[in-house]
Amino acid sequence: MYTIAKEFHFSASHQLFDLPEGHQCARLHGHNYVLTVVLADDTLNEVGFVRDYGDLKDIKHYVDTVLDHRHLNNVFDFNTTAENMCKELYDKFKSTYTQLKAIQLSETPKTTAEYKPD
């Protein structure tokens, strides 16, 4: 299996709900997110790529126009945990990028969530 990954960066705010009183994530706050898109295939194309990184421009456009410098609670209609956003982004892009294997989202350099269906 061949695997490639590409990172996309954006800054955004959000607020999580249904947390215990006083939880820091219940307050309005922001992150410098790193979205990693992972694609995989058993074979390579005629050039030797899983997929040309340039083909991921639709994801970059979405990140730049929909997510960057936005309040994510106004973008999504669910509790904006990194886990929930990974699943949403996977579902959004899977039909366009059939080789999509996983979506990872980091809110900080020390934390990463991932959605990868079985």
Summary of the structure (lengths in Angstrom):
residues: 118
radius of gyration: 15.4
end to end distance: 15.3
largest distance: 56.0
contacts: 301
relative contact order: 0.22
helix: 30%
strand: 36%
